[in-house]
Every structure is written in structure tokens, then in C-alpha cells.
Amino acid sequence: MGLESCIRQAASIIREHEEATIISHIDADGITSEAIMSQAIAREEIPVKSVFLRQLEPDAMTLVPRDNSLKIFTDLGAGQQNLLEENGFGTDEVIILDHHISQPCNTDYFQVNGLDFGHTKLSAAGITYFVAREMDSSNRDLAKLGIIGNVGDMMARESGKLVEPASGIVEDGIIHGNVDRHSHDLNIYGISTRPVHIAMSYCDDPLIPGISNKKDGAISFLKKLGVNTRSERGRWMVWEEISPEDKKTIINGLYEQMIAHGEDPSRLICEHYLFPDEMARTALRNASEYATMLNACGRWTKPYTGSAICRGDRNEHYRDAENMLRNHRSIIRELMEYILGRGVEELSSLQYIHVGDRFPDTIVGIGAGMSLSKLNYNKPIMVMCQDGLIPDRTKVSMRTVEKVVQQGIDLQKALSEASEEFGGAGGGHAIAAGAFIPKTAEKEFVKRVNRALEEQYA
Ligand SMILES: [Mn+2]
């Protein structure tokens, strides 16, 4: 069975049911998956409820209703099929729309997963969107959410753009009219909300000599180019507002800057996905920033707020999310200042710090990434903290930069291998990964991961 027919079958299973429950993950991919699926189902006039989970684990199973509804697991489920089996869920009441690695299981749950067809760059929101489109072609308006979910799950990071079959979602959004694609654009984050020099100075993929981490450097660089970076009223423009000619001048200037310093400029360029139907200079204007807002909702345990925004709320929930995002940023800044103020311990192949229970464990990874740009970014950073739910468990977050990944470093591999030895579990990506380990194993664990990275460097 190909992906297409798998999608068709999922759509028909959903349509056949009289009620549905969506069980989804709390990150941007999970929230957009839920918002796509719940809208598609509601449009069929099938009653639908949603449950968001931080993780599909034994304790969370009590939140999955035991009723006659079809349980649609989105952005989770593939790796927890035995848990579904143990809890007595039958094949006739479950479908899984996921992109995580499947766990071998005796019960043959129906699943749509890009991995089964060799697609590693298609997130759950992508799969979910294709199923929604199959249910009714008028669901093309939801392509926008599919793009946000994919971008939020870093599906565009490696190539700088969404690739087959996820690029088809972009095509759909463009046809529908609520998505603009900006190809060959500058690879910076915050194109709709950050003053352009700030966005440039935050760039860490690639690291631009004289600009990354150097706000003043970015300002004088722009001045030298003679480009217009202020609006008529004197306010700094965001990247999105810069004229096409000036954008070209800036990108060319950055190219030259990198080549002059012997750096590879290929990662300067990426594709951005903009949403012309959203208000200018807000986080909702482009896929990356929209995804950040949804991630903030999830990390502060308000996934339903994120879901309401995906459904179009621009009042109460949106205001709530804006506050959350502001709060999210200021706590991450505090965390970063704490890490930089206390300083990290350096081992041969990593640097680490333990922040105890001072910060919510859901943001520690982001803080680690932000701190790294101000530290020696050639060494991956590890930040440990107390697990928010289980005090004798430690959450480990690691971050590195693209350049180091290209040298052969794979944090996901290092953390999963090491944590397994200590009875923990890890996952993530080569550039950003996390793990849970017993608190008692902390000291040995750091050494073990350092050894794993040493071997990867070799
Ligand atoms: Mn996902």
C-alpha cells in the first residue's frame, strides 16, 4: 500500500465513525495536527473532542476516554502502541497519524506514517493535512496549519525549505491564497516581529562573522550598505518590510562577508512561508514565529489556547498567547542569564550546567540553545534540571549548531545510547535532543555522553 492509499483509507475510516476523539501532543506539530483534524471532522458534522498530552505514557492513559468514539492519535502513538494494547484498545477504535518511529506491537493498529514510505521530512501535521484534504478537498484552507506544524518540527531545517511531499502542502496553501512562499530568502528568524538588525544578530545558522551575536556589527553593516531599514516614522523595519532590492543587497553583502572570512555561505538562504491574511508585525505572519507561539502555549500547559488560535481566535485566546509568549521569552532570558552568570563546566567534548528546579523543565532546552550562541558554540551544551513531575528524575537537554552537526555530531544518538544504559530514555534530533535519567546517575551520565561525543568527533 502506498502513502496515497494509506491516506485514503484513513479518511474513510474517520468518515465512517459517528464520533471521534483526537489525542495529540502539546507542541506546535501536535497542536496544528489537532486543529486540522478537529476542523475537518467537525465539517463532516461528526462530533469530536480533543485531548492534549505532554507524553503518551502510562499515567496519561486515564485521559484517553473509553467510549465508542474513534481514537485518532496525532503526533504520538507510533512509539507507544504496546501501551495502547496493554490498555485494551482494539484495532477498530484506533488510528494513528504520526511521524515518529514505530514500536513493534502484536496488535496491528492502522497507521499513516511518512517513515513507512521513506519520507523523513513530513511531520504529523503534514500527514494529518493530507488526510483532511482527502476527506474533503475544501479543507485546503488548512494547508497553512500543515506548514506551521512541519516548520515547528524542524522539517525545513536541513534543506532550508519543506521538501516532497511537504512542499505539496505549500502549493495547496498558495492555491488557496492564505500562504505566500518567499524562496531564496535570508535564513533568519523573526522576519515579522524583530527589527532587522536584531534578527540578523540572532542568526546562528549560519554564524555570520561580525554579525551573529553583534547587534552593533549588524547596524553598521546595514549602514554601510546604504539600505533603507527605517519606516517613514523612523521605526526599525522587520525583514518582511525591507524592499526586494534592499533584501538582495543585504543578502549579497552577507555572502561576501562570509566568503571573506572563509565561511560556507550556503546556509544563508532559505525559504520562508508567510501568511498574508494575518496582521502585519505579529508572530502569526509567518510559519516559524507562529510555531513558536504554539510551542509557548504548549510549554505553559495551554495547548487549547494554541488550538483556538489555529481555529481563528484573535481575541481572548490570542491575547492570552501573546502574554504567554512574552512571559516565555523573559523566563528564557532569565535562564540564559543564569547559565552565563554561573558559567558552564567544560569537558573535552561538551559543556554542561545543572540548573536545579529554578526553571520549568519545558523551557530548559530552548534556554540551552540560546546560551550556546553566547558560549563556545563549537562544543555542544548540556543543561540538566529537575523533572517537573518526578523529582528524582533529571531532564537533560542538549543543543549544538549546524556546523558541529556537519562534523558528525549527533546529539540524539549520543543521548539515547547513554540514557538507555542508565535506565532512562532519550530522543530528538542531531542538533537538539533531550533525555530523562535517574537523578542518581547524573555524574556518570555526563561523562558517558562526553565519551560518546568524543567518539563521534573521531
Ligand atoms: Mn511532531
Residues whose N, C-alpha, C, O or C-beta is under 5 A from the ligand:
A	BS01	MN	D29 D75 S123 A124 D153
